[in-house]
Amino acid sequence: MASKKPAPDVRYDVTIVGGGLAGLTAAIGLAEHGFSVAVIDMVPVRDLTAASYDGRASALAYASCQLFEALGIWPHMEPYAQPILEIRVSDGPSLLHLHFDNETLGDGPLGHMVENRHTRLALFARIEEMEGIALYLPEKVATLDRSAAEATVTLESGQVIRSSLILGVDGRNSVVRKHADLATSRIDYKQHGIVCSVSHEFSHCGIAHERFLPSGPFAILPLTGNRSSLVWTEKSHLTDTIMALSDRAFESEVRRRIGDFLGDVKVIGGRWAYPLSLQYTQEYVADRLALVGDAAHGIHPISGQGLNLGLKDVAALLDVLVEARKVGLDIGARSVLDRYGQWRTTDNASVYAITDGFNRLFSNDIGPVKLARDLGMAAVNEVTPLKNFFMSHARGTVGELPKLLRGESLRS
Ligand SMILES: Cc1cc2nc3c(=O)[nH]c(=O)nc-3n(C[C@H](O)[C@H](O)[C@H](O)COP(=O)(O)OP(=O)(O)OC[C@H]3O[C@@H](n4cnc5c(N)ncnc54)[C@H](O)[C@@H]3O)c2cc1C
């Protein structure tokens, strides 16, 4: 796919540093609402969309799927999307477990599983259909500068890009966040998420399983066909050894953890290991600058919420910027961006806390803790309002929802 490169002196409304899943969605959302956008990423399109780039699949909450639908991305993803009909959470071999199913809330699946590679391909396919997005891939940021009038990004190639607003959507090691000197808190979990896909003999029936093992959660997540994506949380000091296992030995460890309910299981494709931490900034905005997605907050994958939070950021930012432009405000003004910053820091903070608490509670095998959590799970299973609260979290419908996630248009 060819990069769309503009003339050197063109100015954009918004410059997005980071063309990951959140950055590209933001670009599409902005262009769809009449903003001109430049997207910079250091990785070329052919690598971003290669099967070997990112082995993860994401559990996309119902609310995130609404956003993809509203922005015309969903038709490109739908053939690769596996509806999640049930979630079963169990504590190792304990018979006490939590069970969520889509029929309880009666409003379609809890979400969909889509391989990140297919989501990226869908985003690029949507960009090809649109006007207003200039892609600078692969390019690296050399310097960033902000003045009262504009923000300027200079690339290592010498290209200068001017705009009213810079979005830092450049992941956990965000250069935009460092440039703005926004303080970041970080807790290293000393765990890695080992990721691979498996094919299996029997159908998964659209059920996602999360099992809590002493080293951390082990998730078996349904993909299209008789395939599942695994996220195996392991202590970091054991990760290198596991990643170095022969294919046969690795497959046998995977089979041991899954058990026999899916019949014969085979590992397909590669394996990846991601270091796990909780990382967040208190402030998402500065003059002419806003952080979105993992650049602002990276959480443990235990609840499958990281990307979903980033997509909510995108939808909230669109709400704020479209509204500001309608009334003639400068989209880079601090007073405009503060509305986004306050909205999202408040909304996201509860998810950091819940996710962090869950990981601490479930990543150990201390007797009394194990008993307390088993009883807690049994209690949640029996108390309908509590269960519905957790399901609404899984569906991404908790908190102040941006218009596009409520199925409303920003044009009215
Ligand atoms: C094992 C695992 C499983 C997960 N499962 C789920 C799940 O089921 N559901 C869910 O919602 N979330 C999940 N997550 C979280 C999710 O993957 C992340 O939250 C999401 O990928 C973050 O997207 P992003 O676009 O914000 O950042 P990133 O994906 O990190 O993208 C950042 C982009 O910026 C580019 N970049 C970085 N620095 C620069 C620079 N200096 N110049 C130019 N470009 C730059 C990078 O190349 C990259 O393309 C999971 C995470 C892990 C580790």
The ligand as an SDF file (V2000), in Angstrom:
LIG
                    3D

 53 58  0  0  0  0  0  0  0  0999 V2000
   -0.9470   -9.5120   25.9680 C   0  0  0  0  0  0  0  0  0  0  0  0
   -1.8830   -8.3490   25.7590 C   0  0  0  0  0  0  0  0  0  0  0  0
   -3.2210   -8.5800   25.4650 C   0  0  0  0  0  0  0  0  0  0  0  0
   -4.1080   -7.5060   25.3240 C   0  0  0  0  0  0  0  0  0  0  0  0
   -5.4260   -7.7630   25.0800 N   0  0  0  0  0  0  0  0  0  0  0  0
   -6.2950   -6.7240   25.0030 C   0  0  0  0  0  0  0  0  0  0  0  0
   -7.6890   -6.9570   24.7820 C   0  0  0  0  0  0  0  0  0  0  0  0
   -8.1470   -8.1040   24.6780 O   0  0  0  0  0  0  0  0  0  0  0  0
   -8.5240   -5.8800   24.7200 N   0  0  0  0  0  0  0  0  0  0  0  0
   -8.0650   -4.6010   24.8530 C   0  0  0  0  0  0  0  0  0  0  0  0
   -8.8590   -3.6600   24.7990 O   0  0  0  0  0  0  0  0  0  0  0  0
   -6.7410   -4.3610   25.0380 N   0  0  0  0  0  0  0  0  0  0  0  0
   -5.8560   -5.3740   25.1110 C   0  0  0  0  0  0  0  0  0  0  0  0
   -4.5210   -5.1200   25.2950 N   0  0  0  0  0  0  0  0  0  0  0  0
   -4.0440   -3.7250   25.3440 C   0  0  0  0  0  0  0  0  0  0  0  0
   -3.8550   -3.1700   23.9240 C   0  0  0  0  0  0  0  0  0  0  0  0
   -3.0890   -4.0520   23.1370 O   0  0  0  0  0  0  0  0  0  0  0  0
   -3.2070   -1.7990   23.9630 C   0  0  0  0  0  0  0  0  0  0  0  0
   -3.9110   -1.0080   24.8860 O   0  0  0  0  0  0  0  0  0  0  0  0
   -3.2700   -1.1330   22.5830 C   0  0  0  0  0  0  0  0  0  0  0  0
   -2.5780   -1.8830   21.6310 O   0  0  0  0  0  0  0  0  0  0  0  0
   -2.6820    0.2760   22.6410 C   0  0  0  0  0  0  0  0  0  0  0  0
   -2.8550    0.8910   21.4010 O   0  0  0  0  0  0  0  0  0  0  0  0
   -2.2070    2.3120   21.1040 P   0  0  0  0  0  0  0  0  0  0  0  0
   -2.5370    2.6010   19.6650 O   0  0  0  0  0  0  0  0  0  0  0  0
   -2.5990    3.2800   22.1460 O   0  0  0  0  0  0  0  0  0  0  0  0
   -0.6340    2.1040   21.2880 O   0  0  0  0  0  0  0  0  0  0  0  0
    0.3830    1.1690   20.5080 P   0  0  0  0  0  0  0  0  0  0  0  0
   -0.2810   -0.0730   20.0260 O   0  0  0  0  0  0  0  0  0  0  0  0
    1.5670    1.0170   21.3870 O   0  0  0  0  0  0  0  0  0  0  0  0
    0.7730    2.0140   19.2060 O   0  0  0  0  0  0  0  0  0  0  0  0
    1.6960    3.0710   19.2660 C   0  0  0  0  0  0  0  0  0  0  0  0
    2.1880    3.3550   17.8530 C   0  0  0  0  0  0  0  0  0  0  0  0
    3.0670    4.4720   17.9240 O   0  0  0  0  0  0  0  0  0  0  0  0
    4.2140    4.2350   17.1430 C   0  0  0  0  0  0  0  0  0  0  0  0
    5.3120    5.0260   17.7280 N   0  0  0  0  0  0  0  0  0  0  0  0
    5.8670    4.9010   18.9550 C   0  0  0  0  0  0  0  0  0  0  0  0
    6.8260    5.8230   19.1350 N   0  0  0  0  0  0  0  0  0  0  0  0
    6.8740    6.5620   18.0010 C   0  0  0  0  0  0  0  0  0  0  0  0
    7.6720    7.6630   17.5650 C   0  0  0  0  0  0  0  0  0  0  0  0
    8.6230    8.1860   18.3380 N   0  0  0  0  0  0  0  0  0  0  0  0
    7.4660    8.1600   16.3240 N   0  0  0  0  0  0  0  0  0  0  0  0
    6.5140    7.6110   15.5210 C   0  0  0  0  0  0  0  0  0  0  0  0
    5.7390    6.5740   15.8800 N   0  0  0  0  0  0  0  0  0  0  0  0
    5.9140    6.0610   17.1000 C   0  0  0  0  0  0  0  0  0  0  0  0
    4.4330    2.7330   17.2470 C   0  0  0  0  0  0  0  0  0  0  0  0
    5.1710    2.2500   16.1430 O   0  0  0  0  0  0  0  0  0  0  0  0
    2.9870    2.2040   17.2570 C   0  0  0  0  0  0  0  0  0  0  0  0
    2.5160    1.9220   15.9600 O   0  0  0  0  0  0  0  0  0  0  0  0
   -3.6270   -6.1730   25.4470 C   0  0  0  0  0  0  0  0  0  0  0  0
   -2.2750   -5.9420   25.7340 C   0  0  0  0  0  0  0  0  0  0  0  0
   -1.4120   -7.0210   25.9020 C   0  0  0  0  0  0  0  0  0  0  0  0
    0.0390   -6.7370   26.2100 C   0  0  0  0  0  0  0  0  0  0  0  0
  1  2  1  0
  2  3  1  0
  2 52  2  0
  3  4  2  0
  4  5  1  0
  4 50  1  0
  5  6  2  0
  6  7  1  0
  6 13  1  0
  7  8  2  0
  7  9  1  0
  9 10  1  0
 10 11  2  0
 10 12  1  0
 12 13  2  0
 13 14  1  0
 14 15  1  0
 14 50  1  0
 15 16  1  0
 16 17  1  0
 16 18  1  0
 18 19  1  0
 18 20  1  0
 20 21  1  0
 20 22  1  0
 22 23  1  0
 23 24  1  0
 24 25  2  0
 24 26  1  0
 24 27  1  0
 27 28  1  0
 28 29  2  0
 28 30  1  0
 28 31  1  0
 31 32  1  0
 32 33  1  0
 33 34  1  0
 33 48  1  0
 34 35  1  0
 35 36  1  0
 35 46  1  0
 36 37  1  0
 36 45  1  0
 37 38  2  0
 38 39  1  0
 39 40  1  0
 39 45  2  0
 40 41  1  0
 40 42  2  0
 42 43  1  0
 43 44  2  0
 44 45  1  0
 46 47  1  0
 46 48  1  0
 48 49  1  0
 50 51  2  0
 51 52  1  0
 52 53  1  0
M  END
$$$$
